[in-house]
Amino acid sequence: MEAGQKIIDAYELNVNDIVVDVTIISKEEEPVPLYSISITNISDTTKLILEKIRDEFVAEETKTLSEEASVYDIQEQFKEKILKLLAKYFPSADKKTMDMLINYILQQNIGLGNLDILLKDTNLEEIVINSSKEPVWVYHRRYGWLKTNVVVPSESRIRHYSTSIGRDVGKEITILNPLMDAHLKTGDRVNATLSPISSKGNTITIRKFAVKPWTITDFIKERTISYEGAALMWLAVQNEMSIIVAGGTASGKTSMLNAIANFFPPNQRIISIEDTREIMLPSILHWVPLETRLPNPEGKGGIEMLDLIVNALRMRPDRIVVGEIRRRKEAEVLFEAMHTGHSVYGTLHANNVRETVNRLTNPPIDLPKQMLSALSLIAVQHINRRTGRRRTLQIAEVLPNGDGRLLMQLNPIKDSLEIVNEPLAIIETLSLYTGLQKQDVYADMQSKIKILKWMAAKNINDVNKIGLLMSKYYHNRPFMQIKGGA
């Protein structure tokens, strides 16, 4: 370890039997820490031999590559041929070693190189290539933005990666069409741009799909939301009240939506509608996920969010979950669905409760304010970009006139979500439909807080385990169902 350096964290990854050491190092002269990867079970000498094999292989096979073939097809096509070359140079290697060496050659030369290693790190949320002149950046779940020791050697290699990603999902990126939005088969979201549109060089931005969805237990343990806030959300979901989760980019809106969905009962039909599958619900639920589809190059075959929302209403849903509300028609249909007895949960780009109401009631969405009364709660998520910390900023109820009324507000100095007002509209609604009085509702919330504390203490953060727990809860306590009854 050099002077002025400090190891912040270190862990190991296994990528197709390639063992990778990850070290996060703070350096005095660097403004951000360094995310360093090192392959430990392949020696430098072996790497040189593998490079020779690669050159021999490329000389033989490049001419046979089909431009239409996907990365997966190319890898499968050449595994056997690479194996023969490996056997020539490593005659005594066992099958496991051979498989590992094949994976390394394919990853470095036909796959996405060291990006494939970064994609396997579940601690990373974002992987960014700005150009070949600077290292790849990553957004780490615990440490925010970090520079890596990974460098893409040339602009043409970045473009090759973009083209490969696009080809796998039927997209193309060219000088005439230099912007591309696509999704890897793993669900990771990819944006690519070509120079000179991005003046420093070609870029790739990969937003990683969370393999393990965030749960309400994760949110509580990370101090993203308080027990009281989580219990209020649970109360609203149990009683089929509609909720919108607002917030800025990367504030955790979809993660909060997923956490709220932990409270869905198993005896209701749930339809989710997204541009890309990000929501992951417990497997025991009666759940139908729907996805939009972009039109083909001829402009045909596109399926928009509005098409799916209208279609979902014909599928007898009890609850509708929408990835993001963007346009007037979508919002109108969703709020009509709320008024006709469906529970709706969705996200919206807005930074606080006041902005959320303004966005819904002004162009381009422009709903009449009175329509908002069908909504029960607004939860606002916030990310502190300096620390990378995500928190629930506000929880508000919606009054009959469409105004938002704050119930809980983040105290940033104490880093706690504080109760600022007692609920009025929610208590009134519960009293109307269930006959429960204020003290009954508060008692129910306290019992929910006890269960949430038990879940946190036992670290029950698997989405399917939480689903089973909720199923038992609703089976034993079937009261307080506003529309469905016991």
N, C-alpha and C positions, 0 to 999 in steps of 0.2 A: 504493500500500500504506500503510495507516494505521500509526501508531506502535503498537508492542506486538504487531504481527501478523507471522507468518512463514509462508511457503508451504512446506508439507511435501511436497506432490506436485501434479502437474498433468498431465492427459492429455485426449484428445479422443475423443468418441463420435460415431458416425454412426447415427442412428436414422431409417430410412426417408428418407434424404437430408437430414434435419434435423441440422445440425452443432452438437454440444453440447460446450462446454468444461467440464471438471470440474476444480475446484481444491479442494485440502484445505488449510485454513488453521488455524494455531494462534493463538489470541488469549489474551493474558495474563489477561483477566477471565473467560474461559470455561473450565469444568472439562474439557470435551472439545473436540477440534478440530471445525471446521465443514466439511461436505461441500457445496460450492456448485456448482450447475449454471447455465450461461448459454448460451442459444441464440444462436449467432453469425451465422447466415446469414439471419435474419429481423429486420429493423429494427423499432424501436418504432412507427414510422409504419405499417409494413405490418401489425403486430399489431393496431393500432387499426382498420385497414380490415377485417382478418379478423374482428374482433369484430363489426363492422357486418354483414358477410356472414353471420356466424353468427346474429345476431339476426333478419335477414331470412329466413334458412333455417328457423330454429326456428319463427317465426311462421307460415310456410307449411306446415311438415311435421309438427310435433309431433302434430297430431290424427290423422295416419296411422300413427303408430308402433303396432306390435302388441306387446302385453305379453309374448307368447310368443317373439317374435323374438330371436335371439341377437345379441350385439354384432357379430359378423362379418356376419350377414345384414343388419343395419341399415346398417352401413358400405357394403356392396356396393350396397344399395338406393338410397343417397343420393349415391354418388360422382358420378354423371352430373349430378344436379341442382346439386350444389355446383360442379361444373365450369362450368356455365352462369353461375352467379353470379360465379365468379372471372373468367371471360372478360369480363364486363361491367365489372369494376373494374380488371383487369390485361390489357387487350387485346393488349399487345405481349409478354407473357411466353411463353417457350418451353415445350415439353412437360415437360422435366425440372423446371422451376420450378413449373409447374402441379401436377405430381404431388406435389412436396414440400409445396406449400401445402395441397393436399387432405389429405395425411397429417397435417399439423399441425392442421387444423380437426377432422378425425375423432378424432385422439388427444386433443385438448383437450376435446372436447364429447360424443363418443360412446364413446371408449375410457376409459382410466384416467388421463387427464391426464398430469401429469408423472411419475406412477408408472410409466408405460410407458417413460419415459427411464431411470429407476432400474433397471427390470427388464432393460434391455439392457446394463447395466454388469456384465461378467463378474467384476469384482473384488468384487462385493457378494454376501454369503451370505444376508442377512436384510434385509427392508424392513418397517418397523413404523409403523403409525399408532396413536397412543394416544388422540387426540381432535382436534377441530378447533382447540383452544385452544393446541396446541403443535406445533412442527415435526415433520415425519416424521423418524424415526431410521433409520439403516442400520448393518449390521454389515459392515465392510470386512475383506477377507481379510488385509490387512497392518496395518491401524490399529485394528481392533476397532470398538467402538460410536462412531458419529459423529452429530452433529445435522446436518440438512440445511437448506437455504434453501427447501425445498418445504413449503408449508402447504396443507392441504385446507380450503377456505373455510368449510364448514359441516358440521354433524352429518348433515344430510340427504344431502349429497354422499358422505360416507363410507358411509352406508347404501345409497345408490344403487350405489356401487362393489361392495359386498358382494352386493347383489341381482343385479347384472349378472354377476359371477363365478359365483354359484350357478346362475343361469338357464342359463348356457352348459354346465353339467355336470349339469343335472337336479336341483339342490339348491335349497332355499329357506331364507330366514332371515326370521323375523317376530317380532313382540312375543311371541307365544305360543311360538315356537321360536327363542330369541335366540342360539343357538350354532350355528356351522356349520363343518364341516371339509370342504374341497373341494380340488380340484387344477385348476390351469390346464391348458390343452391342451399347454403347453410342458413340463409335468411339475412345475412349481413348486407347492409345498404351501401352501394358504391356510387360516388360521383366522380367523373373524370373530365378534365379540360385539357385542350391542346394549345400549345403556343402557336400564334402570338396572342390568342385570347387571354391566356394567363402569361403575362409578359416576362416573368422570371423563368418559365419553362413549363413542361407538362406536369399536371397534378393528378393525384388520386386521393380521394378522401373515403375511408371505409368506416361506417358506423356499425359497430359489431352488434349482432343479435345476442341478447342475453340467453345463454343455454339454460341457466337456472333462473326462472322468473323471480322478481322481487315479491316478497310476501309481506303481509302486515306485521309479522314478527320481525322481519329484517328492518322494516321502517322504524319500529319501536326501538330495537336494539341499536340502530344507527342514530337515534334521537331525531330522526326526520319528522316524526309526529309523536305527540304525547299520548298517554293511555286514554285521557279524556277525549282527545280528538278522534282516536281510533274507535272508541266506544260510540261516539256520536255518529260516525260513518256507519258502523255496524247497525245501530238503531235505525238509521235512515234506510239502509239496504234491506233489513229484515222487514220493514214496513212499506217496501215498494215505493220509496220516494226517489225521485230522479235527482241525479247529481251531475254537475259539470266540473271537471278538473281543469283549471286554467294555469297558465305559467308561460315563461319564456322558453326559448330553445334550450334543450338539454337540462331543463329544470327538474325532470322526473315526472312529467305528466302521465305518460303511458305506464310507467312503473307504478304510480299511485292508482291509476285506473285498474291495473292488474291486482294491486293489493286490496282495493275495494271489492273486486270481484271474488275475493276469497270468502266473502260473506254470503254469496248466493246460495239459496236452498236447492236441494237436489230434485225437487218435485216440480220444477218449472223449466220451460223451454227458453233457452238463451240463444239469440242470434248475434254474432259479432261481425262487424263490417269494417274492413281496414284496407288501406292501400298495400300494405305488406304485413304479413302475419307477425305481430309482436306480442299480442295478448295470449297468455297461456293459462287456461282454466283447469281446475281439478278434473281428472278423468272421469269421476263419477257423475259429473253434471250432464244434463241433457243439453248439449251445446253444439251448434252448427256454425262454424266459422266461414265467412264469405270474404273474398278478396276482389278488389277492382282489377281491371286489366287495361293496359295501354293499347291503342290501336296499332295495327301492323304498319309497315312502311307505306302501304297504299291508303292508310287512314281508315281501315275497316276493322271491325271486331272489338272495338274498345268498349269496356263496361265501366261506367262511372259510379261514384259513390251514391248519387241520387237513384240510379237504376237499382242498386242493391237495397237501398233503404225502402223504396216502394215495394220491391219484391219481398223483402223481409216481412212487411206488414201482412202479406198474403200467406205467410208460413206459420201463422198462429203463435207468435212469440209472446212470452210473458215479460221478457226483458230484452232490450236492444242495447248493444254496446257498440259505440262508433269511435273509430280511431281518432278522427279529427273533424270538427265542424268548420267548414270554410265558406260555404256559399249560402245565399238566401234560400234557394229552393230546398236544399238539404235541411236547413234549420227549420223552415216552415213545416215540412213533413214530420220532422222529429217532434216539434212542439205540438203539432196536431195529434201525434201518437200519444204524447203525454196526456193531453186533454181527453183522449178516448180510453185512458186506463192502462196504457203501457208504461213500464218503467224504463227510462232511458239514461244511459251513462255515456259520457263522451268527453273529449278534450277540446280546448280552444286556446289559441295564442292570445294571452292578455297577462299583464303584470300584476294586477290586483283586482279586488272585487269591483271597484268603481269602473275600471277599464273593461272588465268582463261585461257588465251591464251596458256600457257605452258601445262596445263592439257588437253586441247582440241587437241593439236598438238603433244603430246608425248604419249607413251604407258601408260595405256592400251587403251585409246581412239584413239590416233594416227591418227587424221584427217590431210589431206594435208592442209597447212596453207591457201592456196588460197580459200578453201571452206568456210573459216570463213567470207569472204566478204558478204555472204548472210545474215549474222547477222548484225543488225544495232546498237544495244546498249548493253552494259554490265553494270549492276548495282550491286555494291558490298555492302552487309550488314555486319555490325560488331557489336559484343557485347563486352562491357567493363565488364569483369567478376568481377572486384572489385566493381563496382557500379550497375551492372545489366542493364546498359543503352544500348539500341540498337539504332544504327544510320546507315544511308546510308553513307558508307565510300567514295565511288567513283562512278561516272557515266562516262562512256567512250563510244565513238563511235568506230566502227570498220572500218578501212581504206580498200581500195581495195586490198592491199597486205596481209591483215589478221592481221595487227598490231592493238593494241588498242591505242586510243588517248584520254587522259584524258580531260573531259569537266568540271567536278566538283569534288572537293576534300574536305573532311571534315577537318576543322581546329579544332583539339581537344582542343586547349586552349580557343578559342572563342566559341566552341561548335556550329559551324555553317558550313553549306555546301556551299563552296565558288566556284564561277566560275573561272576556271583557263585558259580555252581556248574557243574560239568561234568554233562552229561546222563547219566542212568543208564537210565531206562526206554526212551528213544528209541534209545540204542545197543543195548540188549538186543533191542528189537523189530527193528531193522535187521539185527542179527547173526542172529536167528532166521530171518528171511524172505529175506535176501539173502546171508548167509554173510560179509558184510563185517565186518572188525574195526574197533576204535576208530580206529586210525591211518588206515584207508582212508576212514572217514567224515569225519575232520578234513581229510584231503587233498582230498576232494570239496568240502567247504565252502570251502577256500582257493581252489579253481578257480572256484567260484561267486562269491566275493568279487572275483576278478580281472575276471570278466565284468561284474559290477555296477559296478565302478569304471570300466570301459571305457564302459558305457552312460551313466554320469553324466558322464564327460568329453566324450562325444559328444552329450550332452543328448538321448538317445533317450527321449522321454516321450510318444510317441503310442501309444495302446493297441493299434492294429493293427500298428504296426511292432514293438512288443514281442512281440505274438502270433506274428509271422513269425520273429522271432529265437528264440523258445522252440521253435517248430516245428523249426527247423534244429538247435537244441541237442539236442532229444530224438531227432531222426533220426540224429545222429552219435554220441549217447551213450545207447543204449537200455537200459543196465544199471541196476540199482538200482530196479526196479519191483517193489514188494512183492507185489501181488496180480495185476497184469496180465501180468508177465513181459516178456521182451524183444520 
